[in-house]
């Protein structure tokens, strides 16, 4: 029963990362250093018209990437738990392409 609880990464990890992966990516992009382009050069009207479309589409596409990545790494995490080769069962729960394997 304990292994079943610890090894539920295939079920839990994709659900967690569907929401955390896009949020983490957007947070990293907002914290990125500014480029040489002046933001005042951006056209205001096209930006205001396309932003409500682009932002949700970007969120959904990154959520799908997080879901698929977590399905693969969640399966590997479960195998690590079954074989005893894991550092911590919930380690890297929000990182879609990292596993819980021992170093």
C-alpha angles and dihedrals in degrees: 000000000000091000089051090054094044093043098053092106092114090061101035105034096061092050093049096045095047086074104026099049096061092042092050092048093050091047091052092049092051090050092050117114116263119261126228090264113106111232089216088069092066114103107247102207098050089045093053092046097048101037095076088054101039098046097055092041090051091048092050094047092049090046089056091049090050092048095051093043091050093049090059097042091040090059090049090048091053091051090050091052092048092050093042094241098125134115096204126342097231094040112131091007092154097040109088099199101040128084137207095244121140117256 
